[in-house]
Amino acid sequence: MANNINQIVDSLISINQVIENFRLQREKTELYDSNRFNPFQFMRTDEMGLSKILAFLLDPREAHGQGDLFLNSFLKYIGKNKFLAYDNIHVCVEKATSKNRRHDIFIEGFLNNKRCWIVSIENKLRFASDQEEQLKDYRDDLEKYRETEYCLIYLLVFKEPPSNNSIQKNEWEDLINERKAILLSAKDLIDWLDKTLIIAPAVKQFCQNFKKFLNEELMGNTETTNELVNYLIK
């Protein structure tokens, strides 16, 4: 028994020394690459802040200067190639409904001055609870736009269907089967941005920081933890 305890103590001491060596090595590396720094720590990243960031990227007229690059790659990512037929786009944050709800992000595509499609994004990236009949009301509101195809996106950190409190399971499944609704996660946002060939270096760096924020801050996959695990394995 005593030998086993001594072996455990020796192992813990060895692991502690390895971790301390890792910390010292990381401090030296940080002097040159600042790998823990992310300007998103100084930005508004509550639900409204994240909605504005996504709306900014998806609006072809915004100051990122990439035109419809983000929007088109997003439409392709969610499988809405038909929505690529447009000549004007309107993007709105907190679009009011007739029942005093608000679509977090509301994107309208127009062709020849006629609204031809709508994408509504319900942003739950900050783990907000479903409200009573929330997605049902959004669905009902979208149905009022006659002769207009729509896609209702339920965006969470990790994919899981909405609660029955928000919309009945069979109603949500009908929307999924009719391709009128899609589940997306923070990882999907990262994959979408990875597939977007951004040209401007400043915008590319912004998206790199955003992906890092999604991965570490929201999903909990810290770079430090991954590096430490790899270091310990070596």
C-alpha positions as CSV (number, residue, x, y, z in Angstrom):
1,M,0.0,0.0,0.0
2,A,2.8,2.4,1.0
3,N,4.6,1.7,-2.3
4,N,1.4,2.5,-4.3
5,I,1.0,5.8,-2.5
6,N,4.6,6.7,-3.1
7,Q,4.2,5.9,-6.8
8,I,1.1,8.1,-7.0
9,V,2.8,11.0,-5.2
10,D,5.8,10.7,-7.6
11,S,3.5,10.7,-10.6
12,L,1.7,13.8,-9.4
13,I,5.0,15.6,-8.8
14,S,6.1,14.6,-12.3
15,I,2.8,15.8,-13.9
16,N,3.1,19.1,-11.9
17,Q,6.6,19.6,-13.3
18,V,5.4,19.0,-16.8
19,I,2.6,21.5,-16.4
20,E,5.0,24.1,-15.0
21,N,7.3,23.6,-17.9
22,F,4.4,24.0,-20.3
23,R,3.4,27.2,-18.6
24,L,6.9,28.7,-18.9
25,Q,7.2,27.6,-22.5
26,R,3.8,29.2,-23.3
27,E,4.8,32.5,-21.6
28,K,7.8,32.7,-23.9
29,T,5.7,31.9,-27.0
30,E,3.0,34.5,-26.0
31,L,5.5,37.3,-26.2
32,Y,5.6,36.8,-30.0
33,D,2.1,35.5,-31.0
34,S,-0.3,36.7,-28.2
35,N,-2.3,33.6,-28.8
36,R,-4.7,34.2,-25.9
37,F,-5.6,37.7,-27.0
38,N,-8.9,38.2,-28.8
39,P,-10.5,41.6,-29.3
40,F,-13.9,40.0,-28.8
41,Q,-13.3,40.2,-25.1
42,F,-13.8,44.0,-25.4
43,M,-16.9,43.7,-27.7
44,R,-20.6,43.3,-26.9
45,T,-21.2,39.6,-27.3
46,D,-24.6,39.2,-25.6
47,E,-27.4,37.9,-27.8
48,M,-28.0,41.3,-29.4
49,G,-24.3,41.8,-30.0
50,L,-23.9,38.5,-31.7
51,S,-26.9,39.1,-33.8
52,K,-25.5,42.4,-35.0
53,I,-22.2,40.7,-35.9
54,L,-23.9,38.0,-38.0
55,A,-26.2,40.6,-39.6
56,F,-23.1,42.7,-40.4
57,L,-21.4,39.8,-42.2
58,L,-24.6,38.8,-44.1
59,D,-25.5,42.3,-45.4
60,P,-23.8,42.8,-48.8
61,R,-24.0,46.6,-48.3
62,E,-22.0,46.6,-45.0
63,A,-18.5,48.1,-44.5
64,H,-16.7,44.7,-44.7
65,G,-16.5,45.4,-48.4
66,Q,-16.9,41.8,-49.4
67,G,-20.2,42.4,-51.1
68,D,-22.5,39.3,-51.2
69,L,-19.6,36.9,-50.5
70,F,-20.7,36.0,-47.0
71,L,-24.4,35.9,-47.8
72,N,-24.0,33.7,-50.9
73,S,-21.7,31.3,-49.0
74,F,-24.2,31.1,-46.2
75,L,-27.1,30.4,-48.5
76,K,-25.1,27.6,-50.1
77,Y,-24.1,26.3,-46.7
78,I,-27.7,25.9,-45.6
79,G,-28.7,24.4,-49.0
80,K,-30.7,27.3,-50.2
81,N,-29.2,27.7,-53.7
82,K,-32.6,28.9,-55.1
83,F,-32.2,31.9,-52.8
84,L,-29.1,33.0,-54.8
85,A,-31.5,34.5,-57.4
86,Y,-31.9,38.1,-56.1
87,D,-31.0,41.7,-57.1
88,N,-31.5,43.4,-53.8
89,I,-31.2,42.4,-50.1
90,H,-32.5,43.9,-46.9
91,V,-31.1,42.8,-43.5
92,C,-32.7,43.8,-40.3
93,V,-32.0,43.0,-36.6
94,E,-35.0,42.7,-34.2
95,K,-37.7,42.7,-36.9
96,A,-41.1,43.1,-35.2
97,T,-44.0,40.7,-35.8
98,S,-47.7,41.3,-35.6
99,K,-47.7,39.5,-32.2
100,N,-45.0,41.8,-30.8
101,R,-42.3,39.2,-31.2
102,R,-39.0,40.1,-32.8
103,H,-37.0,38.0,-35.4
104,D,-33.4,38.3,-34.2
105,I,-32.1,38.5,-37.8
106,F,-34.4,39.0,-40.7
107,I,-33.1,38.8,-44.3
108,E,-35.2,39.5,-47.3
109,G,-34.2,38.7,-50.9
110,F,-35.9,40.7,-53.7
111,L,-35.9,40.1,-57.4
112,N,-37.4,42.7,-59.9
113,N,-38.7,44.6,-56.9
114,K,-40.6,41.6,-55.6
115,R,-39.8,39.8,-52.3
116,C,-39.0,36.3,-53.3
117,W,-37.5,34.7,-50.1
118,I,-36.9,35.3,-46.4
119,V,-34.4,33.9,-43.9
120,S,-35.2,34.4,-40.2
121,I,-32.5,33.5,-37.6
122,E,-33.5,32.8,-34.0
123,N,-30.3,33.4,-32.1
124,K,-29.8,31.2,-28.9
125,L,-26.0,31.4,-28.8
126,R,-26.2,32.8,-25.2
127,F,-28.4,29.9,-24.1
128,A,-31.6,31.9,-23.8
129,S,-34.7,29.8,-22.9
130,D,-37.5,29.2,-25.4
131,Q,-40.4,31.5,-24.8
132,E,-44.0,30.3,-24.9
133,E,-44.9,29.5,-28.6
134,Q,-41.9,31.5,-29.8
135,L,-41.0,29.5,-32.9
136,K,-44.6,28.8,-33.6
137,D,-45.3,32.6,-33.7
138,Y,-42.3,33.1,-36.0
139,R,-43.5,30.4,-38.3
140,D,-47.0,31.9,-38.4
141,D,-45.5,35.4,-39.1
142,L,-43.4,34.0,-42.0
143,E,-46.5,32.2,-43.4
144,K,-48.2,35.6,-43.8
145,Y,-45.7,36.6,-46.5
146,R,-47.7,35.2,-49.4
147,E,-45.9,33.6,-52.3
148,T,-42.6,34.0,-50.5
149,E,-40.3,31.0,-49.6
150,Y,-38.8,31.2,-46.2
151,C,-36.3,29.4,-44.0
152,L,-36.5,29.6,-40.2
153,I,-33.1,29.0,-38.6
154,Y,-32.8,27.9,-35.0
155,L,-29.3,28.7,-33.9
156,L,-27.7,27.3,-30.8
157,V,-24.3,26.6,-29.4
158,F,-24.9,22.9,-29.7
159,K,-27.6,21.4,-31.9
160,E,-30.8,20.4,-30.2
161,P,-34.4,20.7,-31.3
162,P,-36.6,23.5,-29.8
163,S,-38.8,22.6,-26.8
164,N,-42.5,21.8,-27.2
165,N,-43.0,25.0,-25.2
166,S,-41.8,26.9,-28.3
167,I,-43.3,24.8,-31.0
168,Q,-44.9,21.3,-31.0
169,K,-42.5,18.5,-32.1
170,N,-44.6,17.4,-35.0
171,E,-44.9,21.0,-36.3
172,W,-41.2,21.5,-36.1
173,E,-40.5,18.2,-37.9
174,D,-42.9,19.2,-40.6
175,L,-41.0,22.4,-41.1
176,I,-37.7,20.5,-41.3
177,N,-39.1,18.0,-43.8
178,E,-40.5,20.8,-45.9
179,R,-37.1,22.5,-45.8
180,K,-38.7,25.5,-44.2
181,A,-36.6,25.2,-41.0
182,I,-33.0,24.3,-40.2
183,L,-31.0,23.6,-37.0
184,L,-27.6,25.3,-36.8
185,S,-24.9,25.4,-34.2
186,A,-21.8,27.5,-33.3
187,K,-19.7,24.9,-35.1
188,D,-21.8,25.4,-38.3
189,L,-20.9,29.1,-38.1
190,I,-17.3,28.2,-37.9
191,D,-17.6,25.7,-40.8
192,W,-19.4,28.3,-42.9
193,L,-16.7,30.9,-42.3
194,D,-14.0,28.3,-43.1
195,K,-15.7,27.7,-46.5
196,T,-15.9,31.5,-47.2
197,L,-12.9,32.7,-49.3
198,I,-12.5,36.1,-47.7
199,I,-10.3,38.5,-49.7
200,A,-9.6,41.5,-47.4
201,P,-6.9,40.7,-44.8
202,A,-8.6,42.9,-42.1
203,V,-12.0,41.1,-42.5
204,K,-10.2,37.7,-42.6
205,Q,-8.6,38.5,-39.3
206,F,-11.9,39.6,-37.8
207,C,-13.5,36.3,-38.8
208,Q,-10.5,34.4,-37.4
209,N,-11.1,36.2,-34.1
210,F,-14.8,35.5,-34.3
211,K,-14.3,31.8,-35.0
212,K,-11.9,31.6,-32.0
213,F,-14.5,33.3,-29.8
214,L,-17.2,30.8,-30.9
215,N,-14.9,27.9,-30.4
216,E,-13.4,28.9,-27.0
217,E,-15.9,31.3,-25.3
218,L,-19.2,29.6,-26.4
219,M,-18.2,26.0,-27.1
220,G,-15.6,25.8,-24.3
221,N,-12.8,24.4,-26.6
222,T,-9.9,26.5,-25.2
223,E,-6.7,26.4,-27.1
224,T,-4.7,26.3,-23.9
225,T,-6.5,23.0,-22.8
226,N,-5.9,21.4,-26.2
227,E,-2.2,22.4,-26.2
228,L,-1.7,21.1,-22.7
229,V,-3.3,17.8,-23.6
230,N,-1.0,17.4,-26.6
231,Y,2.0,18.5,-24.5
232,L,1.2,15.9,-21.8
233,I,0.8,13.2,-24.5
234,K,4.2,14.0,-25.8
